[in-house]
Amino acid sequence: MSRINAKRWRVVENLVDHLCDSKQLPALALQVSVGEEARRYYKGRQRINDDENTLRQDAIFLIASITKPIVVMGVLKLLEQGELLLGDRVKQYLPEFGCAGKHGITLRHLMTHTSGLPDMLPNNRELRSANAPLSEFVKQICELQPDEPPGRIVQYQSTGIAILSEVIQRITGQPCAEYLKQVLFAPLGMTDTVLGVPDEWYQGDESKVNRIVELRIPEELEIEPHWDWNSSYWRGFGAPWGGLLTTPADLGKLVQMLRQGGVYEGQQILSTRMIQEATRDQLKKITGLSVAAREGKGWGLGWQIVTGANSDYFGDLLSPGSYGHGGATGTLLWVDPKLDASAIILTTEPQEPRGEFLARITNTIVSAIEA
């Protein structure tokens, strides 16, 4: 049975201390589980200009693209209920989507980043600067022409996840944020998790919005202050591709459910078979992909599958078949079934494109595990 070596765990804490004390990272929250054992470690500043070690124990983080597989899990819940099939064409649910070469795009294509759609709209910056609503993004994505026909390339794309959120709304009659709360967050007891900050988070002397950790945004990103990740616009926007706010403890409940085959505290949130399918490589099922297109890549249904070629973010030591997702705000979640281990690493420093700090921390965590 795997367990954490206490002496080697100290190496993990020392690295976190160094990264925060040297101000390479403003803040970092770590939650690791190995077998039945759990460790957590918090370090850094709640606000960028705070003195040292003000990070709250109940701090709320913007986890960016870790949002994506969670939205996909919402769609998979509909699949379990018989509402849709992975091979269904998207235009079956959004007729206006079926134009400009997108007729053949399926739900599976969107979940595996094989739709051929671009990552973002070409006028993404202008839409955000205008504080455009999500509905305008969805409308323009429906009008897009893909870069390639579906099933030809593996191209990471946020636009496809936006469309999946709209599929949820068309089928259920509920906004994606409300649906996820109903079928995932509430059953898991994730009471500090939202896709888009609601008005009530701003109310009261101890408002929840004060618990949101401030991100340090590098100048080279040239993000406008009125729509950056710290702005009220972006926090309330609820981007299905990257807008989830949560705590390590809440996210840990979702990870526990994944590791237990869809079960959490006696509730079957998703079926064991669904978890197995979502967390194994789906690219072999995309018949139009060439061997070169698959090379070094692995995608489940929303989850990235760790391969020997994709050490970015995930480090160098995770077992083959591990899965997870990273986020542009400096976040990472991974599960290693072979080691019976998982980690949630939430920072407040964007680390694109390589996620070096996340990878280094992951290497120290895995090295602390005795199998």
Phi, psi and omega in degrees: 000132181292147176209168180267128174280119187299320181293317180288331176297328179298331176297321177299310181297321179297321179293317178299314179303314182297315183296323181278318181295327178275000178065022171288330173233133177290323183202153179208132174239132187233131174225118185236137175232132176227116188059234178265359184268141179229142175230144174224151181207125181242140180206142171117203192242135177293320176241148186304320184267010177293162166291175184296149168057051174255002182300124182288149176288343177249027183300144179250131184246146168275114190265003175055231193287356169298343174301324188304304181295338178288320174297318178300321178299327175298318177294321180294331174297321177294324177299316179298332181272005177080017184275340184199170175233151181300328181276359179296140174285141183300325184295345175297329182255331177233086184306326182290347179284334188280058179219172173053040176086013182255008185303322186269002181289129180253170176298322178298320177302317181293323183285339185248010178060037179241019182283340185088356178289154175286165179298307183234162173297148180297333178253033181306313182298318181294320179297317180292320179297330178273004183053043181294147178283165179302324181302326179289323176299312181299316180303314183286328175296322179296337181267351185294151167259130181294158177289328178216159174300155181298143176081009181261325184226159170258109183223112182305131184211124176283332183301322181294325178291325175300319179292322177298323178296325178289326175300317177303313182295319181295322183283317188266339187077009180243146170301149181307318182300317181290321179297315179298322177299319184289315189262343180238301190293314180295311178300330180273357182070029181272074188282349179249028184238128178216149169257086186103118183294124178279165182302323185294341177291343179266355188265149176089161180294328179251054184296145182297333183299334178290345179274351180286127183282136179284135178270144172266118186256116181301142181301328184293342177287341176050048180271134179291136184300329185280355173224015180290176185299338179271354185284153177296328177300308185290322178298325181272346185298318179072047181299122180297340180266356181180025187249010184286134173248134185198176176249159174303323181295316178296314181297328177297328178293320178294319179295320177300319177299316178298316183290337181259025175067035177091000183259138173218119180047048175083354179262134175270095184287311171229154182290152178302319180297323180293317178299317179299317181290320183291334187250020171239157187298126180261351189296334178295339180274352179270096192294335182278352182283134175282166176301320180296324180293328180277339189309121175075004183246155175205123177227128168274211176267090182091331183265141173276132179266128183287127175236170181295342185264352185244060182288344177307136183070308190277357181074199189242358193240356180294150181290148173304138182091356171294161182214164179169203178195148175251170180224147185293344177276007179092047184231156180204140172229133173216154177230129178244095183299326182295322178272357186052050186221157176209159178214143172238119182237110183243118177242179179235033180226111176306136186233027176292150000264353191257343182060043188301315181296320179297318180293318180295318178296317179300317179301319180291324178296310182297324179291341179273358183265128175259115183277000000 
